[in-house]
Amino acid sequence: MVRGLREPLWAQSRARKSIQLWGIAVAATLCISSQFANAQDSRPIKTARNDPAAIQKLGDQINQNTVAIMSGNPNATYLSIAYDLSSVLDDGDNFRILPVIGKGGGQNLRDVRFLKGVDLGITQSNLLNRMRRTNEIGNLDDKIVYIAKLYNEEMHFIVRSDSNIRTLQDLNGKTVNFSDVGSGTQLSTHDIFEKLGIQAHEVNMGQNDAAVALKKGEIDATILIAGKPTGSTVKLKSADGFRLLPVAYAKELQQDYLPAVLTHADYPNLIGEGEQVDTVAVGAVLIAYNWPKGTDRYNRLVSFVDHFFPRISEFQKPPRHVKWRETNLAATLPGWTRFPYAEEWLQKHRPKVAASADLERKQFNEFVAARGPASSPLSEGGSFEEREQLFQEFMRWKQSRGR
């Protein structure tokens, strides 16, 4: 009878298997829990999230490796140039370019001179000379250095299509937008108008607002001095009632300005195919404050040069702004001192820089040969204006080959 009360063997076997599986599961759970507990115990007590020293170290690294550059408004070329610097050179927390929206060349010069936290700025070469002459922000000779000449900025003279204005001189007594207060456009337009004896009623607004005001007849013209093609001008169309007018390369302008042209390729909606609009231009320059050697701010500029100069060729390819193709690091700015380390870098790498210049000279010779007899301005009898015009044609030819 006792034997009959016992479970069948198959049932006993199933029970034993269940107990074994349960035991394995418990053991596995305990093992996982133990491993998790050990992992928890083995983690550092202090992490970057709760360790003030680690956070401070990260903050110091980011600040030491970040270079702030004053650029321009979203419709101007300066911001595109600064953004290109950021796109090409940024390397996480190891190095970073911080583009700062600015008011343009005039204010940028003031900001580099006075504003804390600004390392670099883009301005116009004629404004450096003007500020030096007027001494309005103090002696700049020992305060401002340049890193490199960048490109030329063209003057854009825009009126309504139905306007009877044909030349800058016709702006006497007219209401003209000189762009934002403190911008390079405003200060350079002051300079140009003073040299030419033009007295206009000045207003100041951004170029998008100026286009609206121009169309409504609230102003007679708007001026923009920026590297072509500019975002605001590209939007304008002849069909909408806008027109780009030429600016004569008058004798009074030849000391601080260069002759230039705007073409159909630059503004297909404003300039007919095969046509061009003559204008004047001024050089854009990358400047910095003249920090004492060995200081933190000086070392930031050293790091910038080490990142920027070796990679200049990357800026001269699409999709970067076409104006980079005008940049020649070896070009000098007469009367001004280059940042010492930048000069040292160029001297150290002179063979490579010279090779680049030789390539450009070879390309120029190819261009001249292709033009044949039309290259006469290269002769000793050719005027400065003719040679500069030829150079501008070469730059357009070079850009077309680059595309």
KESE-707552 format. One record per residue: residue number from 1; residue in three letters; x, y, z of N, C-alpha, C in turn. Coordinates in steps of 0.1 Angstrom, whole numbers. Example, Ala and Ser with C-alpha at 12.3 -4.5 7.8 and 13.67 -1.06 7.14 Angstrom:
REC    n  res   n_xx   n_yy   n_zz  ca_xx  ca_yy  ca_zz   c_xx   c_yy   c_zz
REC    1  ALA    132    -57     78    123    -45     78    132    -33     78
REC    2  SER    128    -22     71    137    -11     71    129      0     79
This chain:
REC    n  res   n_xx   n_yy   n_zz  ca_xx  ca_yy  ca_zz   c_xx   c_yy   c_zz
REC    1  MET      8    -12      0      0      0      0      8     13      0
REC    2  VAL     20     12      8     29     24      8     34     27     -6
REC    3  ARG     38     16    -13     43     18    -26     33     24    -35
REC    4  GLY     20     21    -33     10     27    -42      7     41    -39
REC    5  LEU     11     46    -27      9     60    -25     20     69    -31
REC    6  ARG     31     64    -35     41     72    -42     38     76    -56
REC    7  GLU     43     87    -61     41     92    -74     48     83    -84
REC    8  PRO     42     83    -96     49     75   -106     63     80   -109
REC    9  LEU     71     72   -115     85     76   -117     86     88   -127
REC   10  TRP     77     88   -137     78     99   -147     75    112   -140
REC   11  ALA     65    111   -130     62    124   -123     73    129   -114
REC   12  GLN     80    119   -107     91    122    -99    102    129   -108
REC   13  SER    105    123   -119    115    128   -128    112    142   -133
REC   14  ARG     99    145   -136     95    159   -140     97    168   -129
REC   15  ALA     94    164   -117     95    173   -105    110    177   -103
REC   16  ARG    118    166   -104    133    169   -102    138    179   -113
REC   17  LYS    133    177   -125    137    186   -136    133    201   -133
REC   18  SER    120    202   -128    115    215   -125    123    222   -114
REC   19  ILE    127    214   -104    135    219    -93    149    224    -98
REC   20  GLN    154    215   -107    167    219   -113    167    232   -121
REC   21  LEU    156    233   -130    155    245   -138    153    257   -129
REC   22  TRP    145    255   -119    142    267   -109    155    271   -103
REC   23  GLY    163    261    -99    176    264    -93    186    271   -102
REC   24  ILE    186    267   -115    194    273   -125    190    288   -127
REC   25  ALA    177    290   -127    172    303   -129    175    312   -118
REC   26  VAL    174    307   -105    177    315    -94    192    318    -94
REC   27  ALA    200    308    -97    214    310    -97    218    321   -107
REC   28  ALA    212    320   -119    215    330   -130    211    344   -125
REC   29  THR    199    345   -119    195    358   -114    204    363   -104
REC   30  LEU    208    355    -94    218    359    -84    231    363    -90
REC   31  CYS    235    356   -100    248    359   -107    247    373   -114
REC   32  ILE    236    375   -121    234    388   -128    234    399   -118
REC   33  SER    226    397   -107    225    407    -97    238    410    -91
REC   34  SER    246    399    -89    259    401    -83    268    409    -92
REC   35  GLN    268    406   -105    276    413   -115    272    427   -116
REC   36  PHE    259    430   -116    254    444   -117    258    452   -104
REC   37  ALA    257    445    -93    262    451    -80    276    454    -81
REC   38  ASN    284    444    -86    299    447    -87    302    458    -96
REC   39  ALA    294    458   -108    296    469   -118    293    482   -111
REC   40  GLN    282    483   -104    279    495    -97    290    499    -87
REC   41  ASP    295    489    -80    305    492    -70    318    497    -77
REC   42  SER    321    491    -89    334    494    -95    334    507   -103
REC   43  ARG    322    513   -105    322    526   -112    329    537   -103
REC   44  PRO    335    547   -110    341    558   -102    331    565    -94
REC   45  ILE    334    569    -82    324    576    -74    321    589    -80
REC   46  LYS    332    596    -87    330    609    -93    330    607   -108
REC   47  THR    320    613   -115    319    613   -130    319    627   -135
REC   48  ALA    320    628   -148    320    642   -154    307    649   -150
REC   49  ARG    297    642   -147    284    648   -144    284    654   -130
REC   50  ASN    291    648   -121    290    653   -107    304    657   -101
REC   51  ASP    314    657   -110    327    661   -105    330    675   -110
REC   52  PRO    329    685   -101    332    699   -105    345    701   -112
REC   53  ALA    356    694   -107    369    695   -113    369    691   -128
REC   54  ALA    362    679   -130    361    675   -144    354    684   -153
REC   55  ILE    343    690   -148    335    699   -155    343    712   -158
REC   56  GLN    350    716   -148    359    728   -150    369    726   -160
REC   57  LYS    375    714   -160    385    710   -170    380    711   -184
REC   58  LEU    368    705   -186    361    705   -199    358    719   -203
REC   59  GLY    353    728   -194    351    741   -197    363    749   -201
REC   60  ASP    374    746   -194    387    753   -198    392    749   -211
REC   61  GLN    390    736   -214    394    731   -227    386    737   -239
REC   62  ILE    373    738   -237    365    744   -247    368    758   -250
REC   63  ASN    371    766   -239    374    780   -240    388    782   -246
REC   64  GLN    397    774   -242    411    775   -248    412    772   -262
REC   65  ASN    403    763   -267    403    759   -281    393    765   -290
REC   66  THR    386    775   -285    376    782   -293    380    796   -297
REC   67  VAL    379    799   -310    383    812   -315    370    818   -321
REC   68  ALA    367    830   -315    355    838   -320    359    848   -331
REC   69  ILE    351    848   -341    354    857   -353    342    865   -355
REC   70  MET    343    879   -356    333    888   -359    331    888   -374
REC   71  SER    318    885   -379    316    884   -393    306    895   -397
REC   72  GLY    295    892   -404    286    902   -408    272    897   -407
REC   73  ASN    262    904   -413    248    899   -412    246    888   -422
REC   74  PRO    234    881   -421    232    869   -429    231    872   -444
REC   75  ASN    230    885   -448    229    887   -462    243    891   -468
REC   76  ALA    253    892   -460    266    896   -465    276    884   -466
REC   77  THR    287    887   -472    297    876   -475    305    872   -462
REC   78  TYR    307    881   -453    315    878   -441    310    866   -434
REC   79  LEU    297    865   -432    292    854   -424    294    841   -432
REC   80  SER    293    841   -445    296    829   -453    310    825   -451
REC   81  ILE    319    834   -451    333    831   -449    336    826   -436
REC   82  ALA    330    832   -425    332    827   -412    326    813   -410
REC   83  TYR    315    810   -416    309    797   -416    317    787   -422
REC   84  ASP    323    790   -434    333    781   -440    344    778   -431
REC   85  LEU    350    788   -424    360    785   -415    356    775   -404
REC   86  SER    344    776   -399    339    767   -389    337    753   -395
REC   87  SER    331    752   -407    328    739   -413    341    731   -416
REC   88  VAL    351    738   -420    364    731   -424    373    728   -412
REC   89  LEU    373    737   -403    384    736   -392    379    730   -379
REC   90  ASP    366    730   -377    361    725   -364    365    711   -361
REC   91  ASP    369    708   -349    374    695   -345    369    692   -331
REC   92  GLY    356    692   -329    350    689   -316    355    699   -305
REC   93  ASP    358    694   -294    363    702   -283    378    705   -285
REC   94  ASN    385    699   -294    399    702   -297    402    715   -303
REC   95  PHE    392    719   -312    394    732   -319    380    736   -325
REC   96  ARG    377    748   -323    364    753   -328    364    767   -332
REC   97  ILE    358    770   -343    356    784   -348    341    788   -344
REC   98  LEU    340    800   -337    327    805   -333    324    817   -341
REC   99  PRO    316    816   -353    312    828   -360    302    836   -352
REC  100  VAL    305    849   -352    296    859   -345    290    868   -355
REC  101  ILE    277    869   -356    270    879   -365    274    893   -361
REC  102  GLY    279    901   -370    283    914   -367    276    924   -376
REC  103  LYS    280    937   -375    274    948   -382    282    951   -395
REC  104  GLY    294    944   -397    302    947   -408    316    952   -405
REC  105  GLY    323    956   -415    337    959   -414    341    970   -404
REC  106  GLY    333    981   -403    336    992   -394    334    988   -380
REC  107  GLN    323    982   -377    320    977   -363    330    966   -359
REC  108  ASN    333    957   -369    342    946   -366    356    951   -361
REC  109  LEU    360    962   -368    373    968   -364    372    973   -350
REC  110  ARG    361    979   -346    360    984   -332    359    972   -323
REC  111  ASP    352    962   -327    350    950   -318    363    943   -315
REC  112  VAL    371    941   -325    384    935   -323    393    944   -315
REC  113  ARG    392    957   -316    400    966   -308    396    967   -294
REC  114  PHE    382    966   -291    378    968   -277    370    956   -271
REC  115  LEU    363    948   -278    354    939   -273    360    927   -267
REC  116  LYS    358    923   -254    363    912   -248    357    899   -254
REC  117  GLY    365    889   -256    361    876   -261    361    875   -276
REC  118  VAL    365    886   -283    366    885   -298    381    883   -301
REC  119  ASP    384    873   -309    397    870   -313    401    875   -327
REC  120  LEU    391    874   -336    394    877   -350    382    886   -356
REC  121  GLY    384    892   -367    373    900   -373    377    902   -388
REC  122  ILE    367    904   -396    369    906   -410    365    921   -413
REC  123  THR    374    928   -419    371    942   -422    377    946   -436
REC  124  GLN    376    959   -439    381    963   -452    394    971   -450
REC  125  SER    403    969   -460    416    975   -459    415    990   -458
REC  126  ASN    406    996   -466    405   1011   -466    401   1016   -453
REC  127  LEU    393   1008   -445    388   1013   -432    400   1013   -422
REC  128  LEU    409   1003   -423    421   1004   -415    428   1017   -417
REC  129  ASN    430   1021   -429    437   1033   -432    429   1045   -428
REC  130  ARG    416   1045   -429    408   1056   -425    408   1058   -410
REC  131  MET    406   1047   -403    407   1048   -388    420   1052   -383
REC  132  ARG    431   1049   -390    444   1053   -386    445   1068   -388
REC  133  ARG    440   1073   -400    440   1088   -403    432   1096   -392
REC  134  THR    420   1091   -389    411   1099   -381    415   1097   -366
REC  135  ASN    421   1086   -362    425   1083   -348    412   1082   -340
REC  136  GLU    401   1079   -345    388   1079   -338    387   1068   -328
REC  137  ILE    395   1057   -329    395   1047   -319    409   1045   -314
REC  138  GLY    417   1055   -314    430   1055   -309    441   1050   -319
REC  139  ASN    453   1050   -315    464   1045   -323    463   1030   -325
REC  140  LEU    462   1026   -338    460   1012   -341    473   1005   -344
REC  141  ASP    484   1012   -346    496   1006   -351    501    995   -342
REC  142  ASP    500    996   -329    504    986   -320    492    978   -314
REC  143  LYS    480    980   -319    468    973   -314    463    963   -324
REC  144  ILE    464    965   -337    458    956   -347    469    950   -356
REC  145  VAL    468    937   -358    476    930   -367    467    923   -377
REC  146  TYR    472    919   -389    464    912   -398    469    897   -399
REC  147  ILE    460    888   -402    464    874   -404    466    872   -419
REC  148  ALA    457    877   -427    458    874   -441    448    884   -449
REC  149  LYS    452    887   -461    443    893   -470    434    882   -476
REC  150  LEU    421    885   -477    412    875   -481    408    876   -496
REC  151  TYR    400    886   -499    395    888   -513    390    902   -515
REC  152  ASN    385    905   -526    380    919   -529    365    919   -527
REC  153  GLU    360    931   -522    346    933   -520    341    944   -530
REC  154  GLU    331    940   -538    326    949   -548    315    958   -543
REC  155  MET    314    970   -549    304    980   -546    292    977   -555
REC  156  HIS    280    975   -548    267    972   -555    259    985   -554
REC  157  PHE    255    991   -565    248   1003   -566    235   1000   -572
REC  158  ILE    224   1000   -564    211    994   -569    200   1005   -568
REC  159  VAL    193   1006   -579    182   1016   -580    169   1009   -586
REC  160  ARG    158   1016   -587    147   1010   -594    149   1011   -610
REC  161  SER    143   1002   -617    145   1001   -631    140   1014   -638
REC  162  ASP    129   1020   -632    123   1032   -638    130   1045   -633
REC  163  SER    141   1044   -626    147   1056   -620    155   1063   -631
REC  164  ASN    156   1077   -630    164   1084   -639    178   1086   -634
REC  165  ILE    182   1079   -623    195   1079   -618    204   1070   -626
REC  166  ARG    216   1075   -630    225   1068   -639    239   1066   -633
REC  167  THR    243   1076   -625    257   1076   -619    256   1079   -604
REC  168  LEU    267   1077   -598    268   1081   -583    265   1096   -582
REC  169  GLN    270   1104   -591    268   1119   -590    253   1122   -590
REC  170  ASP    245   1114   -596    231   1117   -596    224   1115   -583
REC  171  LEU    232   1110   -573    226   1108   -560    227   1121   -551
REC  172  ASN    232   1132   -556    233   1144   -549    218   1148   -545
REC  173  GLY    216   1150   -532    203   1154   -527    193   1143   -526
REC  174  LYS    197   1131   -530    187   1119   -530    188   1112   -517
REC  175  THR    178   1103   -514    178   1095   -502    184   1081   -505
REC  176  VAL    195   1078   -498    203   1067   -502    205   1058   -489
REC  177  ASN    203   1045   -491    206   1036   -479    221   1033   -479
REC  178  PHE    228   1036   -468    242   1033   -467    244   1020   -459
REC  179  SER    234   1012   -458    234    999   -450    235   1002   -435
REC  180  ASP    237    991   -428    237    992   -413    247   1002   -407
REC  181  VAL    243   1009   -396    252   1018   -389    265   1010   -384
REC  182  GLY    276   1015   -387    289   1008   -383    294    997   -393
REC  183  SER    286    995   -404    291    985   -413    302    991   -422
REC  184  GLY    309    981   -428    319    986   -438    313    993   -450
REC  185  THR    301    989   -454    294    996   -464    292   1011   -461
REC  186  GLN    287   1013   -449    284   1027   -445    297   1036   -445
REC  187  LEU    307   1031   -438    319   1039   -437    327   1040   -451
REC  188  SER    327   1030   -459    333   1031   -472    325   1040   -481
REC  189  THR    312   1039   -480    303   1048   -488    306   1063   -484
REC  190  HIS    307   1065   -471    310   1079   -467    323   1083   -473
REC  191  ASP    333   1074   -473    346   1078   -479    345   1081   -494
REC  192  ILE    338   1072   -501    337   1073   -516    329   1086   -519
REC  193  PHE    318   1089   -512    310   1101   -515    318   1114   -511
REC  194  GLU    326   1113   -501    334   1125   -497    344   1127   -508
REC  195  LYS    351   1117   -513    361   1118   -523    355   1124   -536
REC  196  LEU    343   1120   -539    336   1124   -552    327   1137   -550
REC  197  GLY    327   1142   -538    319   1154   -535    304   1152   -536
REC  198  ILE    299   1140   -533    285   1137   -534    278   1139   -520
REC  199  GLN    267   1147   -520    260   1149   -507    246   1143   -508
REC  200  ALA    244   1132   -502    231   1125   -502    225   1125   -488
REC  201  HIS    212   1123   -488    205   1121   -475    206   1106   -471
REC  202  GLU    214   1103   -460    217   1090   -456    206   1084   -448
REC  203  VAL    202   1071   -451    194   1063   -442    201   1050   -440
REC  204  ASN    198   1043   -429    205   1031   -426    195   1019   -423
REC  205  MET    196   1009   -431    188    997   -429    195    985   -436
REC  206  GLY    191    973   -432    196    961   -439    191    960   -453
REC  207  GLN    198    952   -461    195    952   -475    182    946   -479
REC  208  ASN    177    937   -471    163    932   -474    153    943   -472
REC  209  ASP    154    950   -461    145    961   -458    147    972   -469
REC  210  ALA    159    974   -473    162    985   -484    155    981   -497
REC  211  ALA    155    968   -500    148    964   -513    133    967   -512
REC  212  VAL    127    965   -501    113    968   -499    111    984   -500
REC  213  ALA    119    991   -493    118   1006   -493    121   1011   -507
REC  214  LEU    130   1005   -514    133   1010   -528    121   1008   -537
REC  215  LYS    115    996   -536    104    993   -545     92   1002   -542
REC  216  LYS     90   1006   -529     79   1015   -525     82   1030   -529
REC  217  GLY     94   1033   -533     98   1046   -536    102   1054   -524
REC  218  GLU    104   1048   -512    108   1055   -500    123   1059   -500
REC  219  ILE    131   1052   -508    145   1056   -510    148   1056   -525
REC  220  ASP    159   1063   -528    162   1064   -543    173   1054   -547
REC  221  ALA    180   1049   -538    191   1039   -541    196   1032   -528
REC  222  THR    202   1021   -530    208   1014   -518    222   1009   -523
REC  223  ILE    231   1010   -513    245   1007   -516    249    995   -507
REC  224  LEU    256    986   -513    262    974   -506    276    972   -511
REC  225  ILE    286    971   -502    299    968   -505    302    955   -499
REC  226  ALA    303    944   -507    305    930   -501    309    922   -513
REC  227  GLY    315    910   -509    321    901   -519    309    895   -527
REC  228  LYS    310    895   -540    300    889   -549    301    874   -549
REC  229  PRO    291    867   -551    277    872   -552    271    873   -537
REC  230  THR    264    883   -534    259    885   -521    245    879   -520
REC  231  GLY    241    874   -509    228    868   -507    216    877   -510
REC  232  SER    218    890   -505    207    899   -507    205    903   -522
REC  233  THR    216    905   -529    215    910   -543    211    898   -552
REC  234  VAL    215    886   -549    211    875   -557    195    874   -558
REC  235  LYS    189    878   -547    174    877   -547    167    887   -556
REC  236  LEU    174    897   -559    168    908   -567    166    904   -582
REC  237  LYS    156    909   -589    154    906   -603    150    919   -610
REC  238  SER    155    919   -622    151    930   -631    136    930   -633
REC  239  ALA    130    918   -634    116    917   -636    108    923   -625
REC  240  ASP    114    924   -613    107    930   -601    110    945   -600
REC  241  GLY    117    950   -610    119    965   -610    132    970   -604
REC  242  PHE    142    961   -603    155    965   -598    166    966   -609
REC  243  ARG    176    974   -606    187    976   -616    200    979   -609
REC  244  LEU    211    972   -614    224    974   -609    231    985   -618
REC  245  LEU    236    996   -613    243   1006   -620    258   1006   -619
REC  246  PRO    265   1010   -629    280   1010   -629    285   1021   -620
REC  247  VAL    297   1019   -615    304   1029   -607    318   1031   -614
REC  248  ALA    320   1044   -618    332   1047   -626    344   1047   -617
REC  249  TYR    355   1042   -622    368   1041   -614    375   1055   -615
REC  250  ALA    369   1064   -608    374   1078   -608    388   1079   -602
REC  251  LYS    395   1089   -607    409   1092   -602    409   1093   -587
REC  252  GLU    399   1100   -581    399   1102   -567    398   1089   -559
REC  253  LEU    394   1078   -565    392   1065   -558    404   1056   -559
REC  254  GLN    413   1059   -568    424   1049   -572    434   1046   -561
REC  255  GLN    435   1054   -551    445   1052   -540    440   1040   -531
REC  256  ASP    427   1040   -528    422   1030   -518    413   1019   -524
REC  257  TYR    410   1020   -537    401   1011   -543    406   1005   -556
REC  258  LEU    400    994   -560    404    987   -573    392    987   -582
REC  259  PRO    395    986   -595    384    984   -605    379    970   -604
REC  260  ALA    366    968   -607    360    955   -606    348    954   -615
REC  261  VAL    343    942   -617    331    941   -626    321    931   -620
REC  262  LEU    309    933   -622    298    923   -619    293    917   -632
REC  263  THR    290    905   -632    287    898   -645    274    890   -644
REC  264  HIS    269    885   -655    257    877   -655    259    865   -647
REC  265  ALA    271    859   -646    273    847   -638    271    851   -623
REC  266  ASP    274    863   -619    272    867   -605    258    869   -602
REC  267  TYR    251    876   -611    237    880   -609    228    878   -621
REC  268  PRO    225    866   -624    218    863   -637    204    869   -638
REC  269  ASN    198    873   -627    185    879   -627    186    895   -628
REC  270  LEU    198    900   -628    199    915   -629    208    919   -640
REC  271  ILE    217    910   -645    226    914   -656    224    904   -667
REC  272  GLY    222    909   -679    220    901   -691    232    892   -694
REC  273  GLU    229    881   -701    240    872   -705    250    880   -715
REC  274  GLY    263    878   -712    273    885   -720    275    900   -716
REC  275  GLU    267    905   -706    269    918   -702    277    919   -689
REC  276  GLN    282    931   -685    288    933   -672    286    947   -668
REC  277  VAL    287    949   -655    286    962   -648    299    966   -641
REC  278  ASP    305    976   -646    318    981   -640    315    987   -626
REC  279  THR    324    984   -617    323    990   -603    336    991   -597
REC  280  VAL    337    994   -584    350    995   -577    349    985   -566
REC  281  ALA    361    981   -560    362    971   -550    372    975   -540
REC  282  VAL    372    969   -528    381    971   -517    385    958   -511
REC  283  GLY    397    957   -506    401    944   -501    396    940   -487
REC  284  ALA    392    928   -485    387    923   -472    399    917   -465
REC  285  VAL    401    919   -452    412    915   -445    408    908   -432
REC  286  LEU    415    897   -428    413    891   -415    422    897   -405
REC  287  ILE    417    903   -395    425    910   -385    424    904   -371
REC  288  ALA    433    908   -362    433    903   -348    438    914   -339
REC  289  TYR    435    913   -327    441    922   -317    456    917   -315
REC  290  ASN    465    927   -312    479    924   -311    482    920   -297
REC  291  TRP    479    907   -293    481    902   -280    496    900   -277
REC  292  PRO    500    902   -265    515    899   -262    518    884   -264
REC  293  LYS    530    882   -269    534    868   -271    534    860   -259
REC  294  GLY    529    848   -260    528    839   -248    516    839   -240
REC  295  THR    507    849   -242    494    850   -235    484    840   -241
REC  296  ASP    474    837   -233    464    827   -238    458    831   -251
REC  297  ARG    455    844   -252    448    849   -264    458    848   -276
REC  298  TYR    470    851   -274    480    850   -285    481    835   -289
REC  299  ASN    481    826   -279    482    812   -283    470    807   -290
REC  300  ARG    458    812   -288    447    809   -296    449    812   -311
REC  301  LEU    455    824   -313    457    828   -327    468    819   -333
REC  302  VAL    477    815   -325    487    805   -330    480    792   -335
REC  303  SER    471    787   -326    464    775   -330    456    777   -342
REC  304  PHE    450    789   -344    442    792   -356    450    791   -368
REC  305  VAL    462    798   -368    471    798   -380    475    783   -383
REC  306  ASP    478    775   -373    482    762   -375    471    753   -381
REC  307  HIS    459    756   -378    447    749   -384    444    755   -398
REC  308  PHE    444    768   -399    439    774   -412    449    774   -423
REC  309  PHE    461    779   -421    470    780   -432    473    768   -440
REC  310  PRO    475    756   -433    478    744   -441    467    739   -450
REC  311  ARG    455    744   -447    443    738   -453    436    748   -463
REC  312  ILE    444    759   -467    438    769   -475    432    763   -488
REC  313  SER    438    753   -493    433    747   -506    419    742   -505
REC  314  GLU    416    737   -493    402    731   -491    392    742   -492
REC  315  PHE    395    754   -489    386    765   -489    383    770   -504
REC  316  GLN    392    766   -513    391    771   -526    385    761   -536
REC  317  LYS    377    751   -530    370    741   -537    355    742   -533
REC  318  PRO    346    738   -542    332    737   -538    330    728   -527
REC  319  PRO    321    731   -518    310    741   -519    313    754   -512
REC  320  ARG    326    757   -509    329    769   -502    327    781   -511
REC  321  HIS    326    793   -504    323    805   -512    334    808   -522
REC  322  VAL    329    812   -534    338    814   -545    349    824   -542
REC  323  LYS    347    833   -533    356    844   -530    369    838   -524
REC  324  TRP    369    826   -518    381    820   -513    392    818   -524
REC  325  ARG    387    817   -536    396    815   -547    405    827   -550
REC  326  GLU    402    838   -544    410    850   -546    421    851   -535
REC  327  THR    420    842   -525    429    843   -513    443    838   -516
REC  328  ASN    453    846   -514    467    843   -515    473    846   -501
REC  329  LEU    477    836   -494    482    838   -480    495    847   -480
REC  330  ALA    502    846   -491    515    854   -491    513    869   -494
REC  331  ALA    501    872   -498    498    887   -501    500    895   -489
REC  332  THR    506    907   -490    508    915   -479    499    927   -479
REC  333  LEU    498    934   -467    489    946   -466    499    957   -463
REC  334  PRO    502    965   -473    512    976   -471    508    985   -459
REC  335  GLY    518    988   -451    517    997   -440    512    991   -427
REC  336  TRP    509    978   -427    504    971   -415    512    959   -412
REC  337  THR    512    955   -399    520    943   -395    512    931   -394
REC  338  ARG    518    920   -400    511    907   -399    514    901   -385
REC  339  PHE    504    893   -380    505    886   -368    518    878   -368
REC  340  PRO    527    880   -358    541    875   -359    541    860   -362
REC  341  TYR    533    852   -355    534    837   -358    529    834   -372
REC  342  ALA    520    842   -378    515    839   -392    527    842   -401
REC  343  GLU    534    853   -398    546    856   -407    557    845   -405
REC  344  GLU    559    840   -393    568    829   -391    564    817   -399
REC  345  TRP    551    814   -399    546    802   -406    548    803   -421
REC  346  LEU    546    815   -426    548    817   -440    562    816   -444
REC  347  GLN    571    821   -436    585    820   -439    590    805   -438
REC  348  LYS    585    798   -428    589    784   -427    584    775   -438
REC  349  HIS    572    779   -444    566    771   -454    567    778   -468
REC  350  ARG    577    786   -469    578    794   -482    578    786   -494
REC  351  PRO    585    774   -495    585    767   -507    571    763   -512
REC  352  LYS    562    758   -502    549    755   -506    541    767   -510
REC  353  VAL    542    778   -503    535    790   -506    540    795   -520
REC  354  ALA    553    794   -522    558    798   -535    553    790   -546
REC  355  ALA    552    776   -544    547    767   -554    532    771   -557
REC  356  SER    525    775   -547    511    779   -550    510    791   -558
REC  357  ALA    519    801   -555    520    813   -563    525    810   -577
REC  358  ASP    534    801   -579    539    797   -592    528    791   -600
REC  359  LEU    519    783   -594    508    777   -601    498    788   -606
REC  360  GLU    496    798   -597    487    809   -601    493    817   -613
REC  361  ARG    506    819   -612    513    826   -623    512    818   -636
REC  362  LYS    513    805   -635    512    796   -647    498    797   -653
REC  363  GLN    488    797   -644    474    798   -648    472    812   -655
REC  364  PHE    478    822   -649    477    836   -655    483    836   -669
REC  365  ASN    494    830   -670    501    830   -683    493    823   -694
REC  366  GLU    486    812   -689    477    805   -698    466    813   -703
REC  367  PHE    460    821   -693    449    830   -696    453    841   -706
REC  368  VAL    465    847   -703    470    857   -712    472    852   -726
REC  369  ALA    478    840   -727    481    834   -740    468    831   -748
REC  370  ALA    457    827   -740    444    825   -746    438    837   -752
REC  371  ARG    441    849   -746    436    862   -750    443    867   -762
REC  372  GLY    455    863   -764    463    868   -776    466    883   -775
REC  373  PRO    464    890   -786    468    904   -786    460    913   -776
REC  374  ALA    449    907   -771    441    915   -761    448    917   -748
REC  375  SER    460    910   -746    467    911   -733    477    923   -733
REC  376  SER    475    932   -742    485    944   -743    486    951   -730
REC  377  PRO    476    952   -721    478    959   -708    490    954   -700
REC  378  LEU    495    942   -703    506    937   -696    519    945   -699
REC  379  SER    519    951   -711    531    958   -715    534    970   -706
REC  380  GLU    546    975   -706    549    986   -697    541    999   -700
REC  381  GLY    536   1000   -712    527   1011   -715    513   1010   -710
REC  382  GLY    509    998   -705    496    996   -700    493   1003   -687
REC  383  SER    482   1009   -686    479   1017   -674    475   1008   -662
REC  384  PHE    476   1013   -650    472   1006   -638    458   1000   -639
REC  385  GLU    449   1009   -644    435   1005   -646    433    993   -655
REC  386  GLU    441    993   -666    440    982   -676    446    969   -670
REC  387  ARG    457    970   -663    462    958   -657    453    952   -646
REC  388  GLU    447    961   -638    438    956   -628    425    950   -635
REC  389  GLN    421    956   -646    409    950   -653    413    936   -658
REC  390  LEU    425    935   -663    429    922   -668    430    912   -657
REC  391  PHE    434    916   -645    435    907   -634    421    903   -630
REC  392  GLN    411    912   -630    398    908   -626    392    898   -636
REC  393  GLU    395    899   -649    391    890   -659    398    876   -657
REC  394  PHE    410    877   -653    417    864   -649    411    857   -638
REC  395  MET    407    864   -628    400    858   -616    387    852   -620
REC  396  ARG    379    858   -629    367    852   -633    370    839   -642
REC  397  TRP    380    840   -650    384    828   -658    388    817   -649
REC  398  LYS    396    820   -638    400    810   -629    389    804   -622
REC  399  GLN    379    812   -618    367    807   -611    359    797   -619
REC  400  SER    358    801   -632    350    793   -641    357    779   -643
REC  401  ARG    370    779   -643    378    766   -644    376    758   -631
REC  402  GLY    375    765   -620    373    758   -607    360    751   -607
REC  403  ARG    349    758   -612    336    752   -612    336    740   -621
